[in-house]
Amino acid sequence: MNSIDRLGAAMCRLALREIPSAFRNDADGNLRVIARPCEFPEVLGAAFNQIRQCGATSGAATLRLLEALSTIAARVSRDEDKQAIEEHLQLIDKASRKYFGDEAALDVILKQIERTRQRMTSEPEEAQDDEREESDEPDDVPTGGANG
């Protein structure tokens, strides 16, 4: 659970940042390097794919992952970032329908999926205080709970 919280916090920070240009110039403006920047969807997949797959049969892990995705969803503004979250939501939905026969448990998961989708359609949330250090997190970013 702490890993999900910490990855969620990192993804929230990434969601609020601009993806850097692939082009790196020297002080005179001459192009020196063309880098391939890691983009949000790629990092989101690296952070959550294995957790989503291995935790598919655990209601607690699934709900914690959905909570993290919901917090991240409130911060994304780029369409490709929203699509990456939507893909995770669809995969969680599919796995949950497969593994959770308990209607009450499935209902809780499906409602959280819908809340996450609603958060993506509203205006992205910004960090609460623009003067915070870059290492500080927005107020509702998961940080690992009592053990974090």
C-alpha positions, 0 to 999 in steps of 0.5 A: 500500500505504501508503494502505491501511495508513493508512486501516486504522489510521484505521478501527481507531481509529474502530472503538473509538470511540462514535458521537457523539449527533446531538443537541448541547446548549448549557451549559444543556441546550437542544438547539441542533443536530441533526447527522448523524454519520458512522457506521463503515459509511459511512466504511469504504465511503468509505475502501475502495470505490475501492481494492477496485474498482481493486485487484481484479486485483492480488493484492498490493493485495487481500491488503493490503486484507484484512490491513487489514480483518482488523485492523479486524475484531478491533476492531469490536463493533457489528453494523452495523460487522461487517456493513459488513466482511462486505459488503467481504469478499463483494465481494472474494471475488466479484472474486477468483474472477473475476480470479484463475485461479491456484488458489494465489493464490485459495486464499491470498485465500480463507483470509485472508477466512475469517481475517477473518471469524473475527476478527469473531466473537471478542471485540473487541480493545482498545488495549493501553494505556489511557493512550495518547494518542488519536493513538497506534495499537494495536500491530497497526494498520498504519501504512505500513511503512518509508515510513510 
